[in-house]
Amino acid sequence: MTYTSGTTGKPKIAVRTHEFLRIQGEILEEIMDYEKNDIEISTMPIFTLSNINAQIISIIADANFSELDKSVAQKIINQIIKNNANRIMAAPGFLNLIIDYMLKNEIELKQIEKIFTGGGAVFIDFLENLKKVFPKAKITTIYGSTEAEPIAKLNVNDIQSEDIDKIENGYGILAGEISGVNSCKIIKTGISEIGEINKKEFEKLEAEVGEIVVEGDNVLKGYLNGIGDKENKFKIDDKIYHRTGDMRLF
């Protein structure tokens, strides 16, 4: 059981069965670019489970995850060096802790070959700073949530100048290509509850700009005791969609 406040901001409980976690793990394994001798500094449980499934070594970062500002960045850097870690899987908040310290002290870690980060979409200046302190790393962002992991992925090297222009001009943050989910749709904003509808009714809700909704084997079908289902889920025939609360802007 995983507590989350995603989408609505109200506490609810995601029940993730062994089967659901297995499916998420298999999908993640396809995009995590594992190699036989990888050693990963890891901060996210679902990705650590994926590492176990792929027989990859995970090192739990020496950090205070409840209060990241009380963590000591140098301890984490020492962990990376001592354990010969060659990859990092972490949320932006955790990485910013290391980045700020490394930039301030002019530290580079060239042993890191791959970095995976995300959850929500991430900012360009954050990615640029990652490149400065981990100059040899291939950086991949993964967009997803507790209820749907992953939804999209982005190889940072694929970002074009026109993408940066759009971001800087208010078109939102680049999330990448759809990955993992069976279906990703956009619906009009301002809809409180949808319930159960058919395909024709759903077509009337679709839009070019609006809320992102997803369906797939890696998408949570409901919450404990149904709390949050009406606000966050809807059904089209036999398919249950999750409302991410995020928007597609262009």
C-alpha distance (Angstrom), angle and dihedral (degrees) to the residues before:
residue distance angle dihedral
M1 . . .
T2 3.80 . .
Y3 3.78 123.8 .
T4 3.79 114.0 -139.0
S5 3.79 138.6 169.2
G6 3.80 94.4 -168.2
T7 3.82 122.8 144.8
T8 3.82 99.0 1.3
G9 3.80 100.5 35.4
K10 3.83 89.6 -128.2
P11 3.84 120.2 118.3
K12 3.80 115.5 -102.3
I13 3.78 136.7 156.2
A14 3.79 125.5 -116.9
V15 3.79 113.1 -153.3
R16 3.79 108.3 -151.1
T17 3.79 113.4 -172.8
H18 3.80 125.0 -154.6
E19 3.81 88.6 -103.9
F20 3.81 92.4 51.3
L21 3.82 92.1 48.9
R22 3.81 90.4 47.3
I23 3.80 91.0 54.6
Q24 3.82 92.4 46.3
G25 3.80 89.3 48.8
E26 3.79 93.6 51.3
I27 3.81 92.1 49.0
L28 3.80 91.7 47.5
E29 3.80 91.0 49.1
E30 3.80 89.0 60.8
I31 3.81 92.1 59.8
M32 3.82 102.1 32.0
D33 3.82 95.1 81.1
Y34 3.81 95.3 -138.1
E35 3.78 123.1 -167.6
K36 3.80 126.4 -166.3
N37 3.81 99.3 -104.8
D38 3.80 99.7 35.9
I39 3.82 118.5 142.3
E40 3.78 114.6 -165.6
I41 3.79 134.6 -162.7
S42 3.78 99.3 -142.3
T43 3.81 133.9 -169.2
M44 3.82 104.6 164.1
P45 3.84 119.5 78.7
I46 3.82 97.6 -147.8
F47 3.81 91.1 53.0
T48 3.80 91.5 45.9
L49 3.82 87.6 55.1
S50 3.80 88.5 50.9
N51 3.82 88.8 52.1
I52 3.80 90.5 52.8
N53 3.80 90.1 50.3
A54 3.82 89.4 51.2
Q55 3.84 92.0 44.2
I56 3.81 92.1 -118.4
I57 3.82 121.1 148.4
S58 3.82 114.3 -110.9
I59 3.79 123.8 -162.3
I60 3.80 114.7 -162.4
A61 3.78 108.1 -133.9
D62 3.82 116.7 -112.9
A63 3.80 94.4 -120.8
N64 3.79 140.7 122.0
F65 3.80 99.8 -115.1
S66 3.82 93.7 -174.7
E67 3.81 91.6 56.2
L68 3.79 109.5 17.8
D69 3.81 92.9 -179.0
K70 3.81 88.1 66.7
S71 3.82 91.6 57.7
V72 3.81 121.4 103.2
A73 3.80 110.5 -126.1
Q74 3.80 93.6 -160.5
K75 3.82 90.4 59.9
I76 3.80 90.3 56.6
I77 3.80 92.2 46.4
N78 3.81 89.1 50.8
Q79 3.80 88.9 51.7
I80 3.79 91.2 54.0
I81 3.80 92.6 49.7
K82 3.83 97.4 41.4
N83 3.81 94.8 48.2
N84 3.82 95.6 41.7
A85 3.80 90.8 -123.9
N86 3.79 112.2 -175.4
R87 3.80 99.8 -176.8
I88 3.82 140.7 38.6
M89 3.81 130.3 -153.5
A90 3.80 109.9 -172.5
A91 3.78 146.2 132.0
P92 3.83 118.6 -99.2
G93 3.81 92.1 -108.6
F94 3.79 91.7 59.7
L95 3.80 93.5 43.9
N96 3.80 91.8 49.5
L97 3.80 88.1 58.9
I98 3.81 89.6 59.2
I99 3.81 95.8 37.3
D100 3.82 94.5 54.7
Y101 3.81 91.4 50.8
M102 3.80 94.2 44.9
L103 3.81 93.9 48.3
K104 3.80 91.5 47.8
N105 3.81 92.0 50.0
E106 3.83 96.1 36.3
I107 3.80 93.5 -119.1
E108 3.81 124.5 160.6
L109 3.81 126.1 -172.8
K110 3.78 108.8 -157.0
Q111 3.82 93.6 172.1
I112 3.82 90.9 75.9
E113 3.80 107.6 94.9
K114 3.82 101.4 171.8
I115 3.78 134.9 28.2
F116 3.80 125.1 -172.6
T117 3.78 119.0 -170.9
G118 3.77 140.8 152.5
G119 3.77 138.9 83.8
G120 3.76 92.0 170.3
A121 3.79 119.7 25.5
V122 3.82 113.1 -75.5
F123 3.80 134.1 -130.8
I124 3.81 123.9 -105.9
D125 3.82 95.5 -127.3
F126 3.81 89.3 55.0
L127 3.81 90.2 53.5
E128 3.81 91.6 47.5
N129 3.80 90.3 53.6
L130 3.81 90.2 48.9
K131 3.80 89.1 56.1
K132 3.83 91.0 51.8
V133 3.80 96.4 55.5
F134 3.82 97.6 33.1
P135 3.82 99.9 38.0
K136 3.82 96.4 166.7
A137 3.80 97.0 47.2
K138 3.78 127.3 112.0
I139 3.82 102.6 -139.3
T140 3.81 121.9 -149.8
T141 3.80 125.1 -179.7
I142 3.79 120.0 -153.0
Y143 3.79 120.0 -159.1
G144 3.79 115.4 -155.6
S145 3.79 145.5 99.7
T146 3.80 143.3 -133.8
E147 3.80 88.0 -81.7
A148 3.81 97.4 44.9
E149 3.79 122.3 24.2
P150 2.98 117.4 -160.3
I151 3.82 115.9 11.9
A152 3.80 100.5 157.2
K153 3.80 141.0 -4.7
L154 3.79 134.5 -154.6
N155 3.79 131.8 -162.8
V156 3.81 100.9 -145.2
N157 3.82 90.7 -144.5
D158 3.82 87.9 64.6
I159 3.81 93.4 63.5
Q160 3.81 109.0 115.3
S161 3.82 129.6 -153.7
E162 3.81 90.2 -109.4
D163 3.83 89.0 55.9
I164 3.80 90.2 54.2
D165 3.81 90.7 47.9
K166 3.81 91.0 54.0
I167 3.80 92.1 47.6
E168 3.81 91.9 50.1
N169 3.80 90.3 48.8
G170 3.78 96.0 56.4
Y171 3.80 102.6 -93.2
G172 3.80 93.1 128.7
I173 3.80 132.0 -109.8
L174 3.80 123.4 -47.9
A175 3.83 111.9 -112.1
G176 3.82 99.7 176.6
E177 3.78 133.4 -136.8
I178 3.81 123.0 -16.3
S179 3.80 109.2 -97.6
G180 3.80 132.8 171.6
V181 3.81 103.0 6.6
N182 3.81 122.5 94.2
S183 3.80 93.7 -139.1
C184 3.81 135.3 17.6
K185 3.81 117.2 -174.6
I186 3.80 138.5 170.3
I187 3.80 121.7 -131.9
K188 3.80 133.4 -174.9
T189 3.79 117.1 -86.8
G190 3.79 125.6 -118.3
I191 3.82 95.9 50.4
S192 3.82 110.0 135.4
E193 3.82 102.3 -169.2
I194 3.80 130.9 -1.5
G195 3.81 106.2 -179.3
E196 3.81 118.2 177.8
I197 3.81 118.5 -14.4
N198 3.79 139.9 158.0
K199 3.81 128.0 -115.3
K200 3.81 94.8 -96.1
E201 3.81 91.5 52.1
F202 3.80 89.7 47.8
E203 3.81 92.1 52.6
K204 3.81 88.3 62.6
L205 3.82 89.2 57.8
E206 3.80 96.0 50.3
A207 3.79 120.4 106.3
E208 3.80 142.3 170.0
V209 3.80 91.8 -123.4
G210 3.80 121.0 33.6
E211 3.81 146.5 71.9
I212 3.80 120.6 -11.3
V213 3.82 114.5 -125.5
V214 3.81 125.5 -178.2
E215 3.79 141.0 -167.9
G216 3.79 131.2 -170.3
D217 3.79 148.6 108.0
N218 3.82 88.9 -77.6
V219 3.82 92.6 52.2
L220 3.82 118.3 97.3
K221 3.81 111.8 -115.2
G222 3.81 97.5 -154.4
Y223 3.80 149.3 -23.7
L224 3.81 131.8 -102.6
N225 3.81 110.6 -71.0
G226 3.81 88.6 -2.8
I227 3.81 92.3 -79.9
G228 3.80 105.5 155.2
D229 3.81 96.2 12.4
K230 3.82 96.8 110.2
E231 3.80 92.8 50.8
N232 3.81 97.3 40.1
K233 3.81 107.7 29.5
F234 3.77 139.0 53.7
K235 3.79 134.9 172.8
I236 3.79 131.0 -129.9
D237 3.80 107.9 -170.3
D238 3.84 101.4 -53.5
K239 3.83 96.9 -20.1
I240 3.82 121.4 98.5
Y241 3.80 115.4 -150.5
H242 3.81 126.4 -159.3
R243 3.80 120.3 -141.8
T244 3.81 107.6 -138.9
G245 3.80 96.9 -165.3
D246 3.82 87.6 -133.0
M247 3.78 124.2 114.8
R248 3.78 136.0 -133.0
L249 3.79 105.6 -140.2
F250 3.82 101.8 -176.7
